[in-house]
Amino acid sequence: MVGKLYCLLISILVLVVSMQKTLAQEVSAGVDVALPAGDLSKAVGNGFGLSARYENEFGKRMSWLVDAGFLSFSGKGSAKSITMVPLQAGLKYYFQDQINGLYVMGELGFHLVSGGSKSETDFGVAPGIGYYFSDFDLGLKFQTINSPQGNYDYIGFRAAYIFPKR
């Protein structure tokens, strides 16, 4: 019985790996600018950071993605500066070709937020739009983060370089 289960698991692993080679997949690194909105704009200035994203197609014009990043916001007046580490997953829908051209997307995940002596992990959601060139991805999103202190909202711009496939 263990041998059959082992063979089944190996077969599934081989199938998944072979499918991955035929699917379009991309890795990108980006520069991010975040313009605070709502209550967040009263406490901090613009945010700047870096991000990394992995994207893989499924379906005809869809792809799923995971990304991680780092954003730093300078404090206004007596307010402390804050940092955010977003860890999110999402979906993209392309209007033209698979992983090419104009797209809309939605992301959700967690933001590790720290500032002063406080640190918290909050849930966030972001609808967005963008354009995917052959070597670059330009995106715009509205990020809202639920925090015990209220919502942290920002408009995010991302310009990313897409690494060549091997």
C-alpha positions in Angstrom: 0.0 0.0 0.0 2.8 2.4 0.9 4.5 1.6 -2.5 1.3 2.5 -4.4 0.9 5.8 -2.5 4.6 6.6 -3.1 4.2 6.0 -6.9 1.0 8.1 -6.9 2.8 11.0 -5.2 5.8 10.8 -7.6 3.5 10.7 -10.6 1.6 13.8 -9.4 4.9 15.6 -8.7 6.2 14.7 -12.2 2.9 15.9 -13.8 3.0 19.2 -11.9 6.7 19.9 -12.8 6.1 19.1 -16.4 3.1 21.4 -16.6 5.1 24.2 -15.0 7.6 24.1 -17.9 4.8 24.8 -20.4 3.1 27.5 -18.5 4.1 31.1 -18.7 5.7 32.2 -15.5 7.5 35.4 -14.5 9.6 36.8 -11.8 10.0 40.5 -11.3 11.6 43.1 -9.0 10.0 46.5 -8.6 10.4 49.9 -7.2 7.3 51.1 -5.3 5.9 54.5 -4.4 3.0 54.7 -2.0 0.9 57.9 -1.7 -1.0 57.7 1.7 -4.7 58.4 1.7 -7.3 58.9 4.4 -6.2 58.8 8.0 -2.7 57.5 7.0 -2.1 60.7 5.1 -2.5 62.8 8.3 0.4 60.9 10.0 2.9 60.0 7.3 4.4 61.3 4.1 4.9 59.4 0.9 6.3 55.8 1.1 9.1 54.3 -0.9 10.2 50.7 -1.2 11.0 47.6 -3.2 9.0 44.5 -4.1 9.4 41.0 -5.7 6.6 39.2 -7.5 6.1 35.7 -8.9 3.4 35.2 -11.5 2.1 32.1 -13.2 -0.7 31.6 -15.7 -3.8 29.5 -15.3 -6.7 29.5 -17.6 -6.9 31.5 -20.9 -6.1 35.0 -19.7 -5.7 34.6 -16.0 -2.7 34.3 -13.8 -2.1 34.0 -10.1 0.6 35.9 -8.2 2.4 36.2 -4.9 4.4 39.2 -3.9 6.4 40.5 -1.0 7.9 43.9 -0.4 9.1 46.6 1.9 7.7 50.2 2.2 9.0 53.0 4.4 6.9 56.1 5.2 8.4 59.2 6.8 6.5 60.6 9.8 4.8 64.0 9.7 5.4 66.4 12.6 5.6 64.5 15.9 4.4 61.3 14.3 6.8 58.4 14.0 7.8 56.9 10.6 6.4 53.5 9.8 7.4 50.5 7.8 5.2 48.0 6.1 6.1 44.5 4.8 3.3 43.4 2.5 2.9 39.7 1.8 0.0 39.2 -0.6 -1.4 36.8 -3.2 -3.8 37.7 -6.0 -5.2 37.2 -9.5 -4.7 39.1 -12.8 -7.0 39.1 -15.8 -5.3 40.1 -19.1 -7.5 41.8 -21.8 -5.2 40.8 -24.7 -2.9 37.8 -24.4 -1.7 35.7 -21.5 0.7 37.6 -19.4 0.9 40.5 -21.9 -0.7 43.9 -22.2 -3.5 45.6 -20.1 -4.7 43.9 -17.0 -6.8 44.3 -13.9 -5.9 42.6 -10.7 -6.9 41.9 -7.1 -4.6 41.1 -4.2 -5.2 40.2 -0.6 -2.9 39.3 2.2 -1.1 40.6 5.3 1.0 43.7 6.1 3.5 43.6 8.9 3.3 47.2 10.1 5.8 48.7 12.6 6.4 52.2 13.8 7.8 53.6 17.1 7.5 50.8 19.6 4.4 49.2 18.0 4.2 46.3 15.7 1.1 44.6 14.2 0.0 42.3 11.4 -3.0 43.5 9.5 -5.2 42.2 6.7 -5.1 44.1 3.4 -7.0 44.2 0.1 -6.0 45.9 -3.2 -7.7 46.2 -6.5 -5.4 47.4 -9.3 -4.8 48.0 -13.0 -1.6 47.8 -15.0 0.2 47.2 -18.2 2.7 44.4 -18.9 5.4 45.0 -21.5 7.9 42.4 -22.6 10.5 43.4 -20.0 8.5 45.7 -17.7 5.3 45.8 -15.6 3.7 49.1 -14.6 0.9 48.9 -12.0 -1.4 51.1 -10.0 -3.4 49.9 -7.0 -5.5 51.2 -4.1 -4.4 49.3 -1.0 -6.6 49.3 2.1 -5.3 47.7 5.3 -7.6 47.0 8.3 -5.9 47.9 11.5 -7.2 48.2 15.1 -6.4 51.9 14.8 -8.5 52.3 11.7 -7.7 51.8 8.0 -4.3 52.4 6.4 -5.0 53.3 2.8 -2.5 54.2 0.1 -2.3 54.5 -3.7 0.6 52.3 -4.9 2.6 52.7 -8.0 4.9 49.9 -9.1 7.5 49.9 -11.9 9.1 46.4 -12.2 11.7 44.7 -14.3 10.8 41.2 -15.5 13.7 38.8 -15.4 14.3 36.7 -18.5 13.2 33.1 -18.5 15.8 30.5 -18.3 
